[in-house]
Amino acid sequence: MGSLEYHSDFYVQAAPIAAYESYVQTIVNRYKDSPAIFAWELANEERGSGWPSTARPGFSASDLTKWIKDRSAFVKSLDPNHMVAVGDEGYYNWADSTDYIYDGDSSLDFDANLKLPNIDFGTFHLYPQSWGKTPTLEWGNTYIEQHANSMNQIGKPVLFEEFNLEGWPEQLSTMTAWIEKAKEVGLPGIMPWGLGAQDMDISGTTVYYNGNVGNLSGMDIYPSKTELWDVLKAMGQWMPANCGGTTTPVTSTASPVSSTSTPETTTAAPTSSDPVTATPSDPVTSTDSCSAAPATSTTASSCAVSKWGQCGGVSYTGCTTCESGSTCTYGNDWWSQCL
């Protein structure tokens, strides 16, 4: 494909669009029948400009919205049974603003994109420190409220998809407050950035491990950050319980932040920066505020794992028999898959 002169050329030139759709077609067709797929995201943090490259002069929010409209329709043509989201940071395009988060300078228009027919739920990220926004906690609360307003006005769920900050104990107090704010305003779920495992053997793998265990000032979240870990565990239990499921309560050791309502919600796992990212979970089929569009699964009955599903690995306790036509294949000590 070669290099692009401007960052925004990715969204308008024929070669990158063709390369994107070729990649997407391969990934979606490979995994669309897997019960592990909850939804597809078009990309991670789309913008018209990206450091160090800028947007081509004249490229606007309407151009990026057109790309999102066309690409979401393409994904739906491959897999109509799963939801599609943008995967963006949630920036707005307000005519009366001069702030780059809100004035369309990023070429994003959160409200316009959420209204697109093949976008089933919205996403937004929250990193006030790197965005140069202060005071961190209060600014973040306002950003959360604004996306809840968009959710209520447009009538589609909005997921609090990525958020974190550096510095301890500010990380604990601020993230706890943001999570409570998300619950208070009725957002359907959270996916904080940066969970890590302290006891995972990654020898012989390509897993990235930056060695920040015990570094409280870093953004990474390990179980050793006990209070914050407990807050996230409690939220993980709260989400399915408030979406019609059942769960065992988890007690948090952090200081509580008051909430004035108990909204419904859903669960999802973090996405990656790949052009299309799969969000693992069981398909959502309800039509309440926990979900957007229904998704179906081809999970085999009884004890037979469907193709692409996990069938073995350290600590795995599920079924080890694959459905007809696929074989349980060793990947590594932690993962065997029906192929």
N, C-alpha and C positions, 0 to 999 in steps of 0.2 A: 504494500500500500504506500510505502514511503512516508516521509515526514510531512506534517501539515504546517502551513505558514501561520495560521491562527488556530487557537484552541477551538473556536466555534466551528471551524471547517469540518470537524468530526460529525456535526449534526446536519450538514447541508450537502456535502460533496458525495458523489455517487460511490467512490471507492470505499471510504470508511463505512458508509451505510451498508454496502454489499457485504463487507467483511463482518460487520456486526451481525447482520441477519444470518449469515452462514454459521457463525459461532452459536448464535441463539438457537437456530434450528437444530443443531447437533445436540445441545444440552437439553433443550425442552423435550425433544422427541425421545431422548435417552431416559429421562427421569419422570415424564409426565404421568406415568402409571404407578409411580412409587408412592406408597402410603406415607412416606416421610415428608413429602412436599406439602407445605401449607399454602404458599403463594410464591409468585415470581416478582422480583424487582427488576426494573429496566436497567438500572446502573446504580452506582454509588456516588451520590453528591454531584449530580449534573449541574454544570454552570456553563455560561457562554464564554467566560474567561477563567483561566486557571494559571497559577504561578508556574513558570515565568511568562507564559504566553497570554495574550489578550484576545478579546473577541474581535472578529473582523469588523471594521467600521460599517455601521448600518445593521448589524445583527442585533435583534431585539428579543424581548420576551415572547412575542408571538411566534418567532422562528423556532425557539426551543419548545414552546407548547405544541407546535405542529409536529416536531420530531417525536415528542411524547405521545401525541395522538396517533401518529402513524405506526410507531413501534409497538405501542400497547395493542393496537388492532392486529399487528403481525403476530404477537405472542398469543393473543386470543384465538387467532386462526389455527395455530398449532395445538393449543390446549384450552378449549373453552370451559373446562371443568375446574380450573383453579383461578384464584384471584390474582390481580396484577396491581402493583404499586409502583410509584416513581422511584423511591429511594433517595429523595432529595433532602436538603437541609431545612426546607420549609420557608425560604425567603419569599417575600411578597413583592408586589408591583403596584404600589400606591402612588397616585399622581401627586399627592400633597406632601410627599416625604423627600428629604434629601439625605437620608441615611441609607447606606448601601444594602443593608438588610431588607429594607422596605421599598426602595425606589426603583426596583427593576434593573439596577446596574448589573446584577448577576445574570440577567436574562431569565430569571425564574419568576413565575407568577403562581404562587401556591393555590390561590382560589380558582384560577382558570384551569389549572391542571387537575385539581380535584373534581371539577365538574365534567371532565371528559368521560364519555360513555364507557370506555374500557378500563378506566382507573377505578378500582373497587374500594380502596381505602388510601388515606393520606399518610405520609411519614414526615417527621421533622427531627432535626438534630439540635443539640444545645451545647455550645462550647464558648461561653462568654469571654473566657480568658483569652483564647486565641483570636477571637473576633474583636477584642478591644472594648468590651462592654462592661461597665461598672454601674452600681454595685452588683457583684456577681449574682448573689441570691435573688435580690429583688428584680433585677433585669430578667433573670431566667423565669421567675414566676409570671411576669408580664407576658413573656413569649409563650409560655405554656397556656395562659388564659386566652391569648389571641388565637391559638390553634384550636382550642376548644370552641371558641366562637365560630370559627370557620366550619368546624365539624357540625355544629348545631344548625348553622345557616344553610349549609349545602346538603346535609343529611347523609353523610357518609362517615364511617369511623376514621379516626386519625390516631396513629400509633406514635407514642413518644419513643423514638427508635434508637437514638444514640445520645448519650450525655455523660459528662464526667468533668472533673477539674483536678488540678494539682494543688498540693498543700494539705497538711494535716494539722489540726482537726477540722479545717474548713471543708475538706472533702466530705467528711461524715455529716456535719451539720447541714451543709448546703444540699447534698444529694438526698438526704432524708427529707428536707423541706420540699424539694422539687417533686419527690415521689408522692408525698402527701398532697401537694397541690394538684398533681395529675389525678389522684383519686378524687379529690374534692370537686374538680371541674368535670369529671365524668369521662376522662380519656380511657380508651379500651385496653390499655396495657403499656408496659415499659420494657425496654431492652437496653440496659446500661452498657456502656462500652468498657471493655478491658478486663474481663474475668480471667483468672489464671489458676493453675493447679500447682501446688507446691510439692507433690509427691509423685509426679508423673515421670516415668522413665522414657526419655525421648531419644535415647541412643538408637542410631540406625534409621532415624526418621528425618523429615524436613520440617518438623515443628519448630517454630521460632520461640525462643526463650531468652528474655533479655536480662535475667538475673536480678530483677528488682524486688525479689522476695525480702521482706523486712525493711524496705525503703518506704517509709510512710509518706514521704513527700511526693513520690511518683503517682502517676495516674492509675497504674495497674491495681486491680482489686484481687487480693488473695485471701484465703480463709484466715490468714494471720491478722487481717484487719477485722477482728472479730465483730465489733459493733456494726460496721457497715455490712459485713457478710450476713449478719443476722437480719438486718433491715431488708436486704434483697431476698433472703429466704422467706421472710414473712410476706413480702409482696408476691413472691412466686406462689405461695399458698393462697393468698387473698384473691388473685386473679381468677383461677378456675372456680373458686368457691362463689364468686360473684358473677359467674357466667353460667350458673345452673348446675355446676358440678359439686362434688363433695371433696373435702380435704381435711387433714388434721392440722389444727392451728399450730403455728410456730411463734414462739415468744421472742421478741426482739429485746436486746439489752441496751439499745440506744434510747435516748430521751425522745418521747413521742412528740409529734407535731399535730395539733388538733385538726380535724377534718369535719366538714359540715354536711357531708352527704356520703352515700354508699353507692356509687355507680356500678354498672356492669362492665365487664372487661373480658379480654381474651389473652392467650399466651402465644408467644412466638420467640424464636431464638435469634441471636444476632446474625446479621448478614455480612457478607464480605464485600470487597471492592471489585469483584468480577463483574463484567458487563451485565450478566443476568445472575441474580443470586436467589437461591432457594431458601425459604424460611421454614425450618422443620416444625412440624406439629401434626396432629391428626386433622383431617379436613373439617372445616366448620360448616354445618348445615343449617343452623338456626337462622332466623331472620330478625332477631332482636339486635340491640345495640352492640352485642359481642361480635357481630360478623357483618360482612358486606354481602358478597354473592356466594351462593352455595357451591361447594366443591365436593366431588365424588371421588371414591377410591376403589381400586380393584383388588383390595386385600383378599387373599385366599381364605376360605373357611377352614375351620379346625386348625390343626398344627401344621401349617405349611406357609413358609415365608414367600411372599411374592418376589418376583424378579427385581433386583437392585436392593432388596432389603438386607438388613444385617442378620447373619445366621450363626455368628460365633465371635469369640474374643474374650480377653481377660475380663472378668466380672460380668460378662453377658449371661443372662439367665433365661433368655427367651427360647423360642423354637429353633431347632437346628436343622430342620428338614425344609428343603426348598420345594416350591410348587413344580409341577411337571414342566420340563423344558429348560430348567435352570439347575445349576449345581453350586453347592456351598464352596466358595473359593477363598483360600487363605490370602489375606492382604498383608497383615502384620499381626503381632501378638494381640493387638487390641481390636482388630477388625477382620471379620470374614464376611463375605457378601455373596448373595445369590446372583450368579451371572449365567 
